[in-house]
Amino acid sequence: MGLLFLLFLVFLNCYTILMKNIPRVDLNDFLSNDSSLKQAFVNDLGKAFENIGFVILKGHYLSNEQTDLLYREINAFFDLGEAQKRAYEIEGLAGQRGYTSFGKESAKGRTEGDLKEFWHFGQYRKKENGPIYPDNITVEQLPTFNTIGKEIFQTLEKTAQSILQAIALHLNLPEDYFDEYVAYGNSILRAIHYPPIKTAPINAVRAAAHGDINLITLLMGAQGKGLQVMTKEGDWIDAIAEEGELIINMGDMMARLTNNKLKSTLHQVVNPPRELWGTSRYSVPFFMHPSADMPLNCLDDCVSEAYPKAYEDCTAGEFLEERLKELGLKK
């Protein structure tokens, strides 16, 4: 009996560790002509987003060559002098395009600024009589920075649209449910630089615990460890993608839409060990936003007696305005 009990504990521990890992899926399964592979992808993706809110994706449209080129150009931009970078910090844009200087953004509910600076590429397509977005900012010193930024933006946007189609099927919605809202959506590609830490931070980390605002986020392989995800049990686990993989997570807009059926999980970027304070970290998330008129009213199928409606009705535009103010990016 003692041996059986010991074996059971070993199995339980292994199962717990397995469940705390972030699941991996292959987009090729969803895009294949095999209906069973496609349905398995939808099931696995939906289960992951319900349980932990994160998944690691391979088989997407982004190449390693594109990734390497973007990171090279990002390094070149953040190596520019402070005056050169601040020339691209445009007043009145609430950080939605161009450069945002170090420490300006803080997580919801915190007063300390995150230990980062970043750049935003935004929507390039324009629709006649559609939403009007700020123009992208051109970095005169780095022509390739501008071209590869646009290329990566559109490649990740295409990948995100496929993921949203799979989510729609998981929610028993038409596969193209999200298409009209994201085709000209207010999405953002953010290039982040976490500079070397020179003095001991006081109550500040590279990115404090937060949930993303948007529908879904696609994170390109970051240069350096640090990203952590909170499990349902309240534990922090490392989120590490291999070369050629993307990390995808749910945002607060999707949580509202699904009445928390799909989880917008808290995540953070912690400071490195002291011996690595002198190193930079770079990261590139793509935030998939819908157009401002998309209703975020809780879906009927996600509301029940057991799960009463948790949110007031609002649009994506109204919710974004509220959150930008909470982040300190808009007055």
N, C-alpha and C positions, 0 to 999 in steps of 0.2 A: 504493500500500500504506500509506503514511504517513497519507493522508487517511482511509482506511477504518479504520485503527487508532485515529485520533483520534475518529472518529465512534463507534466501539465504546466508547471510554473515556467519552465523553459519555453514551451510552446506559446504560452500567454505573453511572455516578454517579447519573443520574436514577432508575434502578431501585433503587439502594441507598437513596436519599432516600425514594422511594415506600414501600419496605418498612419504613422506620423510622417512617413515619407510622402513627398509630393508626387502624385501619379503622373505617368508619362503616356502620351498618346501620339499617334502618327496621322497627320492631316491627309496623307495619301490614301488612308482607308476611307475617309469621308468623300474624297474626290474620285474614288474608284467607281467602276460600273458594277461592283459587287454589292448588292443590297444588304447582305448579311454583314459585310465589313463596315458599311456605312452606318447601319443601325448599332453595331457594337461600339463604334466611335461615339455616336450620339449618347449611348447609355453610359459609357465610361466617362465622357466629358461631363455629362449632367451629374453623375454621382460625385465626381471630384468637386464640382462647383457647389454642390449641396453640402458636402462634408467639410471641406477645408477652404473652398473658394479659390484655389490655385491649381494649376496644371502645368506640366512641362511639355512643350510641343516640338516635334521634329517633322520633317516632310513639308515645311512651309515654302514660300516663294523666295525667301531671302537667301542670297549666296554668302559664303564665307568671304569672298573677294569684296563684295559690297560692304560687309561689316568691317573688314580690316581698313578699307579706304575711308569709311566714315570716321572711325576712331582716330586714324592718322590726322584727318582734317580737324577733328574736335580738339586734339592735343595742340595743334597749331593755333587754333583760335584762342584757347585759354592761355597760351603762352604769350599772347600779345600784351603790351603794356596796359596798365589800368586805364589810362586816358583813352587809348585806342578802343578798348572794350566798352567803356562808358559812352563813347560816341554812338553806340548802337542801343543804348538804354533809352527808349523813347517815352517821354512823359505822356500820360493819358491813355496808354495801351493796357494798363493793369497787368503788365508782364506777358500779355498774350502773344506778342511777337518780339523777336530780337533778344537782347541781353537783359538779364536780371542779376544785379550785383550780389556779392556775398552777404549772407545773413538776412536778406530782406524777407524771405518767406518763412513762416512758422507753421507748425502743425495746428490743427483746430484745438482750441482750448489751452494753447501754450503761448507765453510771451517771448520766450527765448527764440531767436532766429536759428534756423538750421544752418549747419556748417557747410554751405554749398553756394555755388553760383551756377547759372544755367542759361541756356539759349533755347528759344522756341521757333520751330518751323510750324506753319499752320496750313490750312486748306488752300490748295492751288486752283482748284476748279471753281468756276463761277457759273451760276445758273441764272438764266434770264428771269427777272422778277423774283429771284430767290434771295436767300440771306446774304447780307453784305458783311464781309469779314475784313479785318485790317490786311493790307498788303504785307507780304513777307519782306523782311529787311535783307538787303544785299550787303555782304561783307566785301568791301572793295579790295582788300589785300589778299583775299583767298577765294579766287573764282571757283575752284573745285569744291570748296566747302558748301557753296550755294547749290551746285548741281547735284552733288551726291546727297545732300540733305533732301532735296525734292524727290530724288529717285527712291531713297529709303522710305520717305513718308508715303509715297504711293504704293510701294511694295508691301509695307506693313498694313496699310489701309485695306489692300486686297486680301491679305491674310485674315485680318480682323473680320471682314465681311463674311468669309467662309465660316469662321468660328460662330458668328452671330446666327448664321443660317442653321448650324447644328444646335445651338441653344434654342432657337425657335421651335425646332422639331421636338426637342426634349420637353418644352413647355406646351406641347400640343397646339402650337400656332402654325400658320402657313410658313413654309420654309423661307419665303421672301418677306416675312413680316417686318424685319428691321431695314430692309434694303432702301426703301424710300426715305427713311429718316437719316441714314448715314451716308448716302450717295454724295451729298453736299454738306456733310456734317461739320461741326466746329472742332474737329480733331486737332491734336497737338503732338508733334514729335519734339521731345525735350532732350537736349544734350546737357548732362550734368557733370560738373567738376567739383569734387570734394578735395579742396587743397590740403597740403600737409598741415598738420596741427603743430603750432609753434609754442603755445602755452596751454596748460591744463584747462580744458573747458569747464565752465561752471554751469551745471544744469543744461548742457547743450550736447546734442549728438549730431551726426551727419544728417540724419533724417529721423525726427521723432516719430513715435508710433502713430499711424494714421490709416485711414481708409481713403482710397482714391475717389474722386468726384464722379467720374464718367461711367460709361456702360461697361467696358472692359479695357484692360491695360495689357499691352504686349511689351515685354522687356527683353531687349537684346542682351546677349551675354555680357555681363558687366566685367570691367577690368578690376579685379580685386574682390575678395570676400567682404561680407558685411550685411547683406540682405537677410533678414530674419522674418519668419511668418509665425503668427500666434495660432496654435491649435485650439480645438474646442475645449480642451482641458486647461487652457491658459498657459501652456508651455511655449517657449520660443524655440523654433527649429530653423536651421540654416536652409536657405533656398539657393541651390547651386545648380546651374545648368551646364551641360557639357557643350563642347564646341559644336556649333550648328544647331543649337536648340534655343527656343524662346520660352520664357516664363510668362504665363498668362494668368491674370487674376480678375475677379469681379470688382466692379466699382459700386459706389453708393447709389447711382442712378438705377443700376440693375437690381440692387437689393430693394429699392423702393418699388420698382415695377413689379417684382415678384413677391412682394410682401415678405421679404427675407427668406424665401425658399432657396434662392441662390445667395451665397454668403459673400458680403464684402468684408474680407478678413483684415484685421489690423496687421500691419507690417512696419518694419523700421530698418534703418541702416545704422548699425552701431559703429562706434569709434573703434579703430584697430588697436591691437596691443601697443603699449608705449614704445616698444622697439621699432614699430612701423609708423609712428607718427610722422616721420619725415617723408612719407610717400603719398602721392595723389591717388584718388580713385575716380574712375570715369564710368558713367552709366547712361544708357539711352532707352527710356521708356516711350512707348507710343500710346497716348491716351485717346481711345476711340469715343468721341462725343457725337451725339445726334444733333440734328438741327434744333434750334431753340423752341420750335413749336411742337416737338414730340411730347405727348402727354405721358407723364410718369405715374398715372393713376394705377393703383394696384390691380393686377389682372384678376378677373372674376374667379378663374380656376385656382388662384393662389390664396383666396380668402374663404374661410370656413368658420364653423363654430369653434373648432379647436384652434384655429389660427385667424383671429379677428383682424380686421384691417388696421395696420399699424401706422399708416401715414395719411396725411391730408393730400388731396389732389393738387398737383402742380404741373408745370411744364418743365422741360429740361432747361430752358433759358432762365426761368425764375429760380430754379435750384442752383444753377451755376452762379448767378449773381450773388445769391446768399453766401455761397461757399467762398467765393473770391474775397468777399469782405471778411469772412472769418479767418482766412489765410493771411490777411494783411496786405493783399495785393491791390485792393480796391477800397476807396473811402466810402 
